Amino acid sequence: MEFKDRVTARMRELNLSATDISKLTGVSKATVSFWVSGTNGAKGKNLLALAKALECSPDWLSEGTGSPGDAASLDGPKAGSTSAELVAHMLATKAGKNLSDKAREMVLAAAAEADSPIANGQQHLPGNYAALRPTNDEILIPQYDIRAAMGHGQVPPEYNEAVRNLVVREEILREKGVTYTAASALAMITGWGQSMEGTINDKDLVIVDRGVKDFVGEGIYVMTWHQELYIKRVMRLDEENYRLISDNKHYENQTARIDDVTIHAKVLFIWNGRKA
C-alpha cells in the first residue's frame, strides 16, 4: 500500500472529503489533490497535520510501518527524523503552544534551512533566519524552496520550506509602487524557464504576495493548472476561462478553465529592479 492509498483509505473510513482535509490541515485543495493522487507526499508539519486529521500515526501514514493507531508512533517522531520534522512535532505539542505564529514560522524556517543547505542542485547562501532582526521600518521576507516554472509546468514541492531570507526596507517597496495584503504574506521564490523572459528571466528571484488567493485583475500570478505550477500573466477571458499569457513572444498563450486553476500568490516585484 502506497502513501496515497493510506490517505484515501483513511479518508473513506472517516468519511472525509478533500475539502475537509484542506480545512483540517490548513493546506490548499491543490496540495490535497497531490497527496490523494500520489504526485507528492507530505512531510514535516504537513505530515503531522495530515496524520492528526486522519487520526493515525505519522509513521504509518508516511512509511506504512506499524498500524494507524500505533501509540508509540503517535507519541513522537521516529529516530532519524529531520530537524524540521522534530521541530514540527515539538510545535504540535504543549511545548509549542505558547509561541506566536511568527515565532513558529521562524523556528520552522531555521530547522528547514539546517536540513537543506543544498536545494535543487544549487548551494544556497548561508544564513540564520532567527538572527535576522528587522527594525520597525523593515520587513523580513522568507525565500521559499519552490520552482515556479515559467515554461512547461513543474509539480510543486511542499510550499512551506523557507531556505533563505531577505530583509528589505518598506520605503523601498513603497518607492517602487509595490502594495501587498500584509507584510507577513510576502515571500520570495525563484522562477525557472524562458516563457516570461523580458519580464522574469530564468532563475530571477521574485517577491510574491501569498495573501492573494483569487484573481484580482490582470497581473502575474503563481498558479497551479492541472497539477503543475506556473508563473504566468493572467487575464480573464469570460466567466469560465482565463488567458495564460507568456511575455516571451516565442511561447504560445493558453486558455485555461477557471475551475482548473488554483491561484497561490500574486507576483509583486522581480528582484532585478523590474516591477511586475
C-alpha positions as CSV (number, residue, x, y, z in Angstrom):
1,M,0.0,0.0,0.0
2,E,1.4,3.4,-1.0
3,F,1.1,6.7,0.7
4,K,-1.8,7.8,-1.5
5,D,-3.6,4.5,-0.7
6,R,-3.2,5.0,3.0
7,V,-4.5,8.6,2.7
8,T,-7.6,7.6,0.6
9,A,-8.3,4.6,2.8
10,R,-8.4,6.7,6.0
11,M,-10.5,9.4,4.2
12,R,-13.0,6.7,3.3
13,E,-13.0,5.3,6.8
14,L,-13.6,8.7,8.4
15,N,-15.9,9.9,5.6
16,L,-13.7,12.9,4.9
17,S,-13.6,14.8,1.6
18,A,-10.7,16.7,0.1
19,T,-12.3,19.9,1.3
20,D,-12.4,18.6,4.8
21,I,-8.7,17.6,4.7
22,S,-7.8,21.1,3.3
23,K,-9.6,22.8,6.2
24,L,-8.2,20.4,8.9
25,T,-4.6,20.7,7.7
26,G,-4.6,24.3,6.5
27,V,-3.2,23.4,3.1
28,S,-4.7,24.2,-0.3
29,K,-7.1,21.8,-2.1
30,A,-4.4,21.5,-4.8
31,T,-1.9,20.1,-2.2
32,V,-4.6,17.6,-1.0
33,S,-5.1,16.5,-4.6
34,F,-1.3,15.9,-4.9
35,W,-1.5,13.7,-1.8
36,V,-4.5,11.8,-3.0
37,S,-3.1,11.2,-6.5
38,G,0.3,10.3,-5.2
39,T,2.1,13.1,-7.0
40,N,3.6,14.4,-3.8
41,G,3.9,13.0,-0.3
42,A,3.6,15.0,2.9
43,K,6.4,15.8,5.3
44,G,7.3,17.9,8.3
45,K,4.4,19.8,9.8
46,N,2.2,18.9,6.9
47,L,2.7,15.2,7.6
48,L,1.8,15.8,11.3
49,A,-1.3,17.9,10.4
50,L,-2.4,15.2,7.9
51,A,-1.9,12.4,10.4
52,K,-3.9,14.3,13.0
53,A,-6.7,14.9,10.5
54,L,-6.8,11.2,9.6
55,E,-6.5,10.1,13.2
56,C,-3.5,7.9,12.5
57,S,0.2,7.8,13.3
58,P,2.7,9.8,11.2
59,D,4.9,6.7,10.8
60,W,2.2,4.6,9.4
61,L,0.9,7.3,7.1
62,S,4.4,8.1,5.8
63,E,6.1,4.7,5.7
64,G,3.4,2.2,6.3
65,T,5.1,0.9,9.4
66,G,3.1,-0.2,12.4
67,S,-0.6,0.4,12.4
68,P,-2.8,3.6,12.1
69,G,-3.3,3.8,15.8
70,D,0.2,2.8,16.9
71,A,0.5,4.7,20.2
72,A,4.3,4.6,20.1
73,S,4.3,6.3,16.7
74,L,1.8,8.9,17.9
75,D,3.9,9.9,20.9
76,G,6.7,11.3,18.8
77,P,8.8,11.2,15.6
78,K,10.9,8.2,14.8
79,A,14.7,8.1,15.1
80,G,16.4,9.7,12.1
81,S,13.7,12.3,11.6
82,T,14.9,15.6,10.1
83,S,15.3,18.7,12.1
84,A,12.2,20.2,10.5
85,E,10.1,17.1,11.5
86,L,11.4,17.1,15.0
87,V,10.7,20.8,15.4
88,A,7.3,20.4,13.8
89,H,6.4,17.7,16.3
90,M,7.6,19.9,19.2
91,L,5.5,22.7,18.0
92,A,2.5,20.4,17.8
93,T,2.9,19.5,21.5
94,K,2.5,21.6,24.6
95,A,6.0,22.9,24.2
96,G,4.9,24.9,21.2
97,K,1.5,26.2,22.3
98,N,2.8,29.4,23.8
99,L,4.6,30.5,20.7
100,S,3.2,33.1,18.4
101,D,2.5,32.3,14.7
102,K,5.6,34.4,13.8
103,A,7.8,32.6,16.3
104,R,6.6,29.3,14.9
105,E,7.4,30.3,11.4
106,M,10.9,31.5,12.3
107,V,11.7,28.3,14.2
108,L,10.4,26.0,11.4
109,A,12.3,28.0,8.8
110,A,15.6,27.8,10.8
111,A,15.1,24.0,11.1
112,A,14.3,23.6,7.4
113,E,17.4,25.6,6.5
114,A,19.5,23.3,8.7
115,D,18.1,20.3,6.8
116,S,18.6,21.8,3.3
117,P,22.0,23.6,2.8
118,I,21.7,22.4,-0.8
119,A,18.3,22.5,-2.6
120,N,17.5,21.8,-6.2
121,G,21.2,21.2,-7.0
122,Q,22.2,24.8,-6.0
123,Q,24.2,25.9,-3.0
124,H,22.2,28.4,-1.0
125,L,23.8,31.4,0.7
126,P,24.4,30.6,4.4
127,G,22.1,32.4,6.8
128,N,20.4,32.3,10.1
129,Y,16.7,33.1,10.0
130,A,16.4,33.7,13.7
131,A,19.4,36.0,13.7
132,L,17.7,38.4,11.2
133,R,16.2,41.2,13.2
134,P,14.3,43.7,11.0
135,T,13.7,47.2,12.5
136,N,10.3,48.8,12.7
137,D,10.7,50.1,9.1
138,E,11.9,46.9,7.6
139,I,10.2,43.7,6.5
140,L,11.6,40.1,6.8
141,I,10.7,38.3,3.6
142,P,11.3,34.5,3.6
143,Q,12.5,32.8,0.5
144,Y,10.7,29.5,-0.3
145,D,12.2,26.4,-1.9
146,I,9.8,26.1,-4.8
147,R,10.3,26.0,-8.5
148,A,7.7,28.1,-10.3
149,A,8.1,27.1,-13.9
150,M,7.8,29.8,-16.5
151,G,7.5,27.4,-19.4
152,H,6.4,23.8,-19.1
153,G,4.9,23.4,-15.7
154,Q,6.6,21.7,-12.8
155,V,4.9,19.8,-10.0
156,P,5.4,22.0,-6.9
157,P,7.2,20.6,-3.8
158,E,5.9,21.4,-0.4
159,Y,5.1,25.1,-0.3
160,N,6.4,25.9,3.2
161,E,10.1,25.3,3.4
162,A,11.9,28.6,3.9
163,V,15.5,28.3,2.9
164,R,16.8,31.8,2.7
165,N,15.5,35.2,3.6
166,L,15.6,38.9,2.8
167,V,15.3,42.0,5.0
168,V,14.1,45.0,3.0
169,R,13.0,48.5,4.0
170,E,9.3,49.2,3.5
171,E,10.3,52.5,2.0
172,I,11.9,50.8,-1.0
173,L,8.8,48.8,-1.7
174,R,6.7,52.0,-1.5
175,E,9.0,53.8,-3.8
176,K,8.6,51.0,-6.4
177,G,4.8,51.2,-6.1
178,V,4.5,47.8,-4.5
179,T,1.4,47.2,-2.4
180,Y,0.5,44.0,-0.6
181,T,-2.1,42.4,1.6
182,A,0.2,42.1,4.7
183,A,3.9,42.1,5.3
184,S,3.6,38.5,6.8
185,A,2.2,37.3,3.4
186,L,5.3,38.3,1.4
187,A,7.7,35.6,0.2
188,M,10.4,35.1,-2.4
189,I,10.6,32.3,-4.9
190,T,12.8,31.5,-7.9
191,G,11.4,31.5,-11.4
192,W,12.7,28.9,-13.9
193,G,12.4,28.8,-17.7
194,Q,12.1,31.3,-20.5
195,S,8.4,31.8,-21.2
196,M,8.3,35.0,-19.2
197,E,11.7,36.3,-20.5
198,G,11.8,40.0,-20.8
199,T,9.8,40.4,-17.6
200,I,11.1,37.5,-15.4
201,N,14.3,35.8,-16.6
202,D,15.5,32.3,-15.8
203,K,16.4,32.0,-12.1
204,D,15.2,35.5,-11.2
205,L,14.0,36.0,-7.6
206,V,10.5,37.3,-7.4
207,I,8.6,38.7,-4.4
208,V,5.1,37.4,-4.2
209,D,2.0,38.1,-2.0
210,R,0.7,34.8,-0.6
211,G,-2.4,36.7,0.7
212,V,-3.8,36.8,-2.9
213,K,-5.5,33.5,-3.5
214,D,-8.0,34.7,-6.1
215,F,-7.9,36.6,-9.4
216,V,-7.9,40.3,-8.6
217,G,-7.3,41.7,-12.1
218,E,-4.8,41.2,-14.9
219,G,-1.3,40.6,-13.5
220,I,1.3,37.9,-13.0
221,Y,0.3,35.0,-10.7
222,V,1.8,31.9,-9.2
223,M,-0.7,29.3,-10.0
224,T,-1.4,25.6,-10.4
225,W,-3.0,24.3,-13.6
226,H,-3.7,20.6,-14.0
227,Q,-1.4,19.9,-11.0
228,E,1.6,21.8,-12.5
229,L,3.0,25.1,-11.2
230,Y,3.5,28.1,-13.3
231,I,4.2,31.8,-13.2
232,K,2.1,33.4,-15.9
233,R,0.4,36.7,-16.7
234,V,-3.3,36.0,-16.3
235,M,-6.3,37.9,-17.8
236,R,-9.9,36.9,-17.6
237,L,-11.5,36.0,-21.0
238,D,-15.0,35.4,-19.8
239,E,-16.9,33.8,-16.9
240,E,-15.4,30.4,-17.4
241,N,-11.9,30.9,-18.8
242,Y,-8.5,32.6,-18.1
243,R,-6.0,33.5,-20.7
244,L,-2.5,32.5,-19.6
245,I,0.0,34.8,-21.2
246,S,3.7,34.2,-21.8
247,D,5.6,37.6,-22.1
248,N,8.2,35.8,-24.3
249,K,6.6,36.1,-27.8
250,H,8.2,32.8,-28.8
251,Y,5.8,30.9,-26.5
252,E,2.1,30.4,-27.2
253,N,-0.5,31.8,-24.9
254,Q,-3.0,29.3,-23.5
255,T,-6.7,29.2,-22.4
256,A,-7.5,27.6,-19.1
257,R,-10.8,26.9,-17.4
258,I,-11.1,28.9,-14.2
259,D,-12.2,25.8,-12.3
260,D,-8.9,24.1,-13.3
261,V,-6.7,26.9,-11.9
262,T,-5.6,27.4,-8.3
263,I,-4.0,30.7,-7.6
264,H,-1.4,30.6,-4.8
265,A,0.1,34.1,-4.9
266,K,0.5,37.3,-7.0
267,V,3.9,38.4,-8.2
268,L,4.6,41.9,-7.0
269,F,8.3,42.6,-7.8
270,I,11.1,40.9,-9.7
271,W,14.3,41.3,-7.6
272,N,16.2,42.8,-10.5
273,G,14.6,46.2,-10.4
274,R,11.6,45.4,-12.6
275,K,8.0,45.8,-11.2
276,A,5.5,43.1,-12.2
